[in-house]
Structure formats: C-alpha cells, structure tokens
Amino acid sequence: MNQVRLMQILRTPHISEKALRVADNQRQFVFKVMPNATKPEIKQAVELLFKVKVEQVQTVRVKGKQKNFGRIKGKRSDWKKAYVKLQEGFDINFRGSE
C-alpha cells in the first residue's frame, strides 16, 4: 500500500457524545475518512499513524443535510466516517500529554 495514500485517508477524529460513549464502552474510535477509502486501507492507516492493532473497522456514509442560507437553498457535503475497534490493551490518546 502506498504510504502517501495511507497518510491522507484519515481526515480528522470525529468528536461527539456518541463517539465518546463508544470509545469508553467498546474501545472504538471514530474518524472522518476519505469517501473512497476502503476498510483495509483505514485499518492500515490507523495502525501506521497511531502504532496500535486494529481488530475491526465499520464504515458509515453520512448524507449531508439540506440547509437554507437566507433565501438560498443549499446542501452540506456527504462524508464518510469509520468506527475503528482496537484490540485489547491498545488505546489512542488524542489529548497529548495532559
């Protein structure tokens, strides 16, 4: 796998109440990923960037909402998120050295 592509697959960690709940209860972390990323690519990217072992990857396509901007109708972009479950004994700390 091309390392340049693997470095581009993960966009940002997705932080929400649900994401924090699954991180605490099920060792799953949620990431915004490229729309054309595959599950094996996401697994390799997480293992490369965070030096952890991934047990399972689940992906979800999130449809963008219809929004009104004054009198102009618009639509937010569709995006893809990945739920990454880590093997026992591994963890990702996004806070750094707190």
SULFEN-V60662 format. One record per residue. N is the residue number from 1. RES is the residue in three letters. SS is DSSP state (h for helix, s for strand, l for the rest). Layout:
N RES SS
N RES SS
This chain:
1 MET l
2 ASN l
3 GLN h
4 VAL h
5 ARG h
6 LEU h
7 MET h
8 GLN h
9 ILE h
10 LEU s
11 ARG s
12 THR s
13 PRO s
14 HIS l
15 ILE l
16 SER l
17 GLU h
18 LYS h
19 ALA h
20 LEU h
21 ARG h
22 VAL h
23 ALA h
24 ASP h
25 ASN h
26 GLN h
27 ARG l
28 GLN s
29 PHE s
30 VAL s
31 PHE s
32 LYS s
33 VAL s
34 MET l
35 PRO l
36 ASN l
37 ALA l
38 THR l
39 LYS h
40 PRO h
41 GLU h
42 ILE h
43 LYS h
44 GLN h
45 ALA h
46 VAL h
47 GLU h
48 LEU h
49 LEU h
50 PHE h
51 LYS l
52 VAL l
53 LYS l
54 VAL s
55 GLU s
56 GLN s
57 VAL s
58 GLN s
59 THR s
60 VAL s
61 ARG s
62 VAL s
63 LYS l
64 GLY l
65 LYS l
66 GLN s
67 LYS s
68 ASN s
69 PHE s
70 GLY l
71 ARG l
72 ILE s
73 LYS s
74 GLY s
75 LYS s
76 ARG l
77 SER l
78 ASP l
79 TRP s
80 LYS s
81 LYS s
82 ALA s
83 TYR s
84 VAL s
85 LYS s
86 LEU s
87 GLN l
88 GLU l
89 GLY l
90 PHE l
91 ASP l
92 ILE l
93 ASN l
94 PHE l
95 ARG l
96 GLY l
97 SER l
98 GLU l
